[in-house]
Amino acid sequence: MTRRPFWIAALLRLYPRACRERYGDELAEAMRACVRRERAAGRRAPLIAVRLLIDAASAGLLIRGDRASTGDPAMRTMLYDLRHSLRLLRRAPLFSALVVATLALAIGANTAIFSVVNGVLLRPLPYTEPDRLVLLYERIPGATEPFGFSAPDLAAFRERARSYTSLAAFRSVEFELSGIDQPERIAAARISASLMDVLGVAPALGRTFTAAEDTGRQPVAILSDGLWRRTFGGDAAVLGRSVSLDRRAYTIVGVMPPQFSFPNRGPRLNNVPAEIFVPISFSDAQLRAFGAMFNNSVVARLAPGVTVPQANAEAGTIAAQIVAQVYPAELREMGLNVGATATPMREEVVGNVRRLLIVLLAAVGVLLLIACADIACLMLTRAAARTREMAIRTALGAGRGRVMRLVLIETGVLAAAGGAAGLGVAWLVKRALLGPVSGGLPRAAEIALDGRVLAFTAAASICAALVCGLLPAFESSRHQSSRALKESGRSATGGLRQRRIFSVLVAAQFACAVVLLASGALLIRSFARLVATDPGFPTDRVVSVSTSLPQRSYPDAAGVRTFYARLFERVAALPGVSAVGASTELPLSVRERRVFTVENPAPAVPASGGVANDWVTGQYFEALGARVMRGRALGPADTQTSEPVVVINETLARKYFPGEDPVNRRLAWGGVKNHGPWMRIVGVIGDVKQAGLARETEPQTWQPWAQLPDAVVANNPTGLFRTLNLMVRTNVPPLSMVPAIRGEVRQLDPALPVTGVQTLDEIVGASASAQRFNAAVLGGFAGAALLLAAVGIAGVLAISVAQRRQEIGIRLALGAQPRRVTGMIVREGMVLVAAGLAIGLPAAFAAARLLRSLLFETAPHDAVSFVAAAIVLCAVAAVACAVPAVRASRVDPVTALRID
């Protein structure tokens, strides 16, 4: 027989000896084949180990079960112990229910968080060889965020790149979907014909786009599974039928499979899953637009053997070549420079939630440890009460192993029940967690209680059984039978050693609770500071709705301007409306960034980085409630025939006009040598957040939408300047105005959908939703940990009071005051709490470093948060200690002495 690896030898021990001796070689080869098969499927070592363990354990039990019927003594003994454990647990339903409920809460929380980690971080992206997929970005020196590719840069990059087998571009857009019962705006994506090949995904019905359809701007479309079922009832004969997008008929050529969701949430750009796909079809004008429209995301498949660092290096080299060899001379004279980077697609998709999920997984792991410590205390108490039983077993010939196995089987039964109940808890917790954040969580649709999660639950249950049961099993097996039989009549509740073990467990519980409480306090304090941040405008009584005019029905700028002018006039006349304006982008979500030059007396100087820009019309600043700090706001006199004007925010004024009045100064888009027309600054507006409450306020400008050239309004390929977000300030509840606003839109164009209905309160609230989720989840876990720790110390002190009943009775009989007894018990409990604080606070300081990136204006070692956590912990512990302390003070000395 060949020498076997230790892990195979260990797994074979789970089989009966006769089976091992007869089929050991075949079983070892089957295990090796299983490992090879699982590795080929891409599964990691821990999951493979769990599966092998479960397979070996279940097979061994089945074989033993079969032999039990033919007289296998080992199996008969194990089945006897199992039946005995079930009878004991049935006789103590309250104890059993308490243990199972505690384990269900802890294992369920762990399972729920692991299911999220599994769906978001562990499962491979649903594409062919996803590790070879990267996202490409361009970068402009001085800008804080990367950009997408412009069309000419992408064409030049594609010609030079050698690190990829294929590249594809995509861009999120919206379309008006009409020709159905109720017109609506849907999320869509313009994609290269090669996108599905790059991803390695095939349609469930039909085909992908051809290169001719992409370059020829053909009106063809591929439906998502959801839109196919919702609009066409899942009709398999949908291919060849047409769908109306922005009032143009598109022929349906394919339907994607149900699990396909693209673009993914998480990337910096173009991250809204589309319901329909159309060819990206770059126009000639787009392919000549050097230095503009960096809004196309690019996904590429690495060539075999090429690593991400190699692709990254090549991307930078190609970007430099494009600027030197392809860019027009005037752009190079402006000093415009770009770089390029490649990022693994997985990192891009999950990178912004990776740390949070790791923190949550660690938090629920700590919660499980606290629960196990609680249960270990209960099991120790139970073991102490069964000292006589164990002594009799030992006296009758049971060895230490047999006694330990009996206790472990009992704990295993409880853990199995807790794990099964934990699956139900996990389902509820998962629904509660994902409900508020599923829209912003990447890969939320892939989160499920699948086989890997079930294996994790089984592993967690086994670990919990071992952690909870080993110490009680050891304590049960160490009693000397003769001494136990002599003492059992007087003391069936343990002694000093047991109290010391309890003290250690309770102190450990409080140390763990301190870590969770301090972490939760940090996130709650951070969230409180975030929601107290001034967004730059009052959020009450303002509602926003969006409309977008399709080019086929509104082909020229005059039609677009006339429609919006009439709409503003109608909405302003509605009862309860005090101001109506509109902008191309909403506050807290401004995406446009521009390079600009400030006109100085001599010479002009370029501004570093970019500036956020927005186009507004009507009474926008009045409707938003923004403050005019200097000069004036934009008004109806700012038209195409008047001088180009702009208003700036305070941050821009401080940064580029320090100590000066910027009103009447001028700035222009572009560099020093080749900039656009000068725009006069006519006013300074108070700072308004552009990119979320947690982001630093950037320099920002606002321009009159009325001063946009007609050609830009009529022909911009993204539809940006045809889509306006109406901002309506009211004197009544804002949402009550929505039906009337929708009615006015329908009066002007019955086929035009109204979307994006939300109040400013909702916009600001959504900006803080991630921080609210973090604080709520970790705060909830901290509360559960505190509750478990409090129950633990109350239980330990209650046991202590029971064990010291005679001592307490003597103290009271000798004249001790009840309040002194109460103080003694509380003091003993608070000593354990102090020990937990002494251990837990340094651990909490260390753990706080993991939270640094999740905090807003709060230091990881914020003293207020740690002090608050310690105070709450001590207060709850004092209440928990008071209950057994009061009971101790009410001990009747006569009764206590008579009993003992």
C-alpha positions, 0 to 999 in steps of 0.5 A: 500500500502506498503512503497516503497524504495526511488529509486522505488518511484523516478523511479515511478515519471517518470510515469503519476500519473494515471498510478502510482496510478493504477499499482504502486505495479506491477511496483515496483515488476517488478523493484525489479525483474529486479534488482534481474535478473541483479545482478544474471547476474553479473552486477554492481549497476551503470549499473543496475541503468542506465537501470532502469532509461532508462526503466522508462523514455522511458516507461513514455514517451510512455504512455504520448505520447499515452495520448497526442493524447487523450488530456493529457495536460502535454504531449501536453505541453512537445511535444510543448516545444520539437517542439519549441526547434527544431525550435529554433535550426533550426533557429540557425544552426551555434550555434547548429552545434558548440554545437553538435560538441563540445559534440560529441568530448567530449562524443565520447572521453569518450565513446571510452575510456570507451569501452576500460575500459569496454573490459579490466577491467569491462567485466568478463573473458570469462570463467566459474566463472572467479573470481575463476581462479588464476595463480600460480608462483614459486619464487626464493629468490633474483630474481625480477620476478616470474617464471613459474613452473618446471615439477617436482615441478608442479607434487609435488604441484598437489599432495599436493594442497587442495585449488583447484578443478583442475590445468592445465599447459600451455606453449607458443611455436611455430610450423612450419605449413607446408603442405599448400601453404606457410609454416609459423611459428605459435604461439601455446601452449602446454596445460594439458588435464585438461586446458579446464575443468579448464577454463570451456570452451568447443570446438565448434567442437570435444573434448578436449584432454584426459588424455591418450593423454596428458601422452602418448604424442599423436600427436593430436591438437585443432585448434583455430577458426582463424586457422580453417577458414584460413587454412581449410575454416571453414570446419565442417568435419575437425575433424580427418584430420591431420595438419603438425607441425614441419613436424609431422602429428597431428590429429585434434580433436577439434576446439575452439569457435571464442571468445576463445583466450588463453593464454591471453596477460598480464601475465608475462609468456606464454602470446601469444594467440595460434592458435593451441593447443597440449598436454603438455606431460611432458617427464620423463626427464622433470619430473626429472629436479628439479631446472631447466626449470621454464617455465610452467605457471599454472592456477587453479580453487579455491575450493568453499569457498577458498579465494585467500589469503588462496590459497596463504598461502597454496602455500607458505607452499607447496613450502617449503614442496617440497624443504624439502621433494622432492628436491634432497639433492645436490640441498638443499646443494646448498641452492636452495630455491623456493616459490610459489604465487597465483594471481587472473587471472583477476589481472594478465591479466589486472594489467599492464594497469589498472592504465593507463586506469583509468588515461585516463578515468579521463582525458576524464572526465575532457575534458567533463567538459571543454566542458560542461563549454564552452557550458554552456557559449554559453547557457547563452549567448543565454538565455540572448538574449532571456530575453524578450521572457522568460519575455513574457512567465512569464507575460502570466502565465508560472511558473519558472518550465515551463521556466526551462523545456523549456531550459532543453529540448533544451539542452537535444536535443543538448546533444542527438544529440551530443551523437549520433554523439559521437558514430561515433567519439568513433568508429574513436577514438577507431580504432585510439587508438587500431591500434598501441597498439592492439598487446600489450593490453590485451583483445583487441579483446573483446573491442566493442561498446556493450550495456554497452557502449551505456548505458554509452553514454546515461548516459554521454549525460544526465549528459552533458545536465544537467551540460550544461543546469541547470545554463542557465535554472535557469538564464532564470527563475529568471528574473522578467517579468516587469523589463525584459520587461522594460530593454530588449529593452536596454540590451538583452545581460545580465549584471554584474552577467552574466559576473561573471558567465562567469568568474567563468566558464572560470577560471574553464576551465583553471584549468581543462586544466592545469591538463591535460596539466601538465599531458601530459607534464610529459608523453611527457618529460618521453617519450623523455627521454626514446627514448634518452636512449642508448640501447647499440648498433647503431640501423641503417642498421641491420635487424633480421630474425628468423628460427627454425629447426624442430627436425624430419628433423634435428634430431641431433646437427650436422645437425643443426650446419651444416645448420646454418654454411652454411646459415651464409656463404651464407648470408655473401656473399650477396652484401651489407652485412658487418656482420652476427651473430645470438643469441637465444634471441633478444636484449631487450627481453632476457628471460633466467635467471641463478644463478651463482657463482663467483670464488674468490681466496678462497672461491668461493661466490654465486652471489645474484639473477640471470643473463640474459644469451644469446647464440651467434654465428658468428659475432654477436657482430659485426653485433649488433654493441656492444662495446668490452670494455676489452679483446675480443669478442667470436669467431670461436675458441671457440668450444666444444673442447676449454676451456669454455668461457663467456663474461660479460657486464659492469654492471656485471663487476662493481657489482661483480668485483669492481676495478678489471679486470674481464678478465681471472677470472672465473664463473660457473652456479649453487651454491657454492657447486654444480656448473657446469664447470668453464667458463673463462671470456674473455671479457667485452661488453658494456651494452646492454638493455635486457628487454626494454628501460625503464628497468634497465640494468641487469648483463648479460653474452653471451656464444658461441652457439658452446660450447653447448653440442650436446645433448642439441642442439638436444633434448631441449624440448622448441626448444630454441637452434634450433631457432636462430635470425639472425642479419645482418648488411648491407651497404644498406637499411636493409629491402631490404636484406630480399628477398635475405636472404629468398632466401638463406634459401629456397635454403637450405630448401624450406619448412623452413619458415622465420619469425620475420623480423624486423630492430633494429630500429623497435625492439627499437621502439616497446620497447617504444610503450607503452610510445609513446601511453601514451604520444600521447593519453594524449597529444591529450586530453590536446591539445583538452582541451587547444583548448576548453579553448581558445575558451571559453575565446575568446567567453567570452571576445567577449561577454564582449566587446559586453556588454561594447560597450557603455563604450568602446565607451565613453573611446575612445571618451574621448581620450583613445588610442586603445592600452590601450583598447586592453591592458584592454581587454587582462588584463581582460582575463589573470586575468581569466587565472591566476585564473585558474592557481592558482586553477589548479596547485595544482590539477595538482600536486595531479593528477601527483601522479597517473602518477608515475608508467607511468613515466621514469626518470621523477619526478611526480613533474617535474618543467620543465613540469609544467612550460612548461604547464603554459607557453603554457597555457598563450601563447594560452590564450593571443592569444585567448584574443587578437582577441576580444581585437583588435575588442574592440579597433576598436569600433567606438565611434559615432556608439556605443553611437548612438546605445545605 
